[in-house]
């Protein structure tokens, strides 16, 4: 069954229906200068579940299914998810090798967890952690990892990716299509408690980059059964989070082999170039220039093993024009690129919800979890 038909047959829509949008199409390239064809068909929307502020607790979004109880740690993570003594696999084609147990849960689990800033000392709020149904089984497989980031505005933070982005519903939809398989999703706080903009770099505003590239992966690999290869790790986000995604996807391809940039900016900014250089880079203009995604793409090319999904709303007049330019740079640098202009979309979580879902769905077969689209 193709991914398109599977999603429609399941009665699911990854993302919200936007105006006249009847699906999403991607133009993708394999390597530099390639061209691709359109693929279509994604559908249904789900209302965001209630957000809990409790520490490391499950978010009650639906009645539980009738399954045997699963032993959990104090934070709600299943005890079976603890990494064993056997080294974690680099990557696994679970779509071909994994057999779902008869008592596979029908839904995943959303938790709040604390990720220590051991190396970065970055002051971060709790992260969201989504565990798909496959991770809730008695013998969970090692899964890929998605690190997703919110945008930046007053009060913004990880919770937005659920309350605005409905990430739990999106991942449950993908898991329904792919026999309980979906990546483990971590939504860390790249902004800090004041929802500031450290720009996903290390500096006077906080060592946000080290937190995301070292502290978060260290916590994930020490607490969860996950694959370790860059091809199994995705960095993604909306707005400022999308900017961070291209920064880290281009700047650290040995960690993040996949990226999703939804409505991202042309580069890290505090509003003006002078303010950005002075406050974010201690006046070091060379460091600021080197941190720009365009410079990172040039420096790291060719990115033969990187997958990149870019999207923006058709009515987003501020960040929408950035998307095709950034996608073109990524393609020229050798990344395998897909793009989507969201019909009727503005710079909002309505657009981001649909675009993140589409990007995550596009990546499912590329991380070994789903059948390729027709």
Secondary structure, DSSP 4 states (H G I P E B T S, - for coil): --HHHHHHHTT--SS---TT--S-----BSSTT-------------PPPPPP-STT-----SPPPS-----B-TTS-BGGGS--SSPPPS---HHHH----TT--SS-EEEEE----TTT-----PEEEEE-GGGGSTTPPPB-EEEEE---STT-STTHHHHTT-HHHHHHHHHHHTTT---EEEE--SSTTTT---TTS-STT--HHHIIIIIHHHHHHHHS-B--SGGGEEEEEETHHHHHHHHHHHH-TTT-SEEEEES--SS--SSSHHHIIIIISTT-HHHHHHTSHHHHHHHH---TT-EEEEEEETT-TTTHHHHHHHHHHHHHTT-EEEEEEETT--SSHHHHHHHHHHHHHHHHGGGTSSPPP-
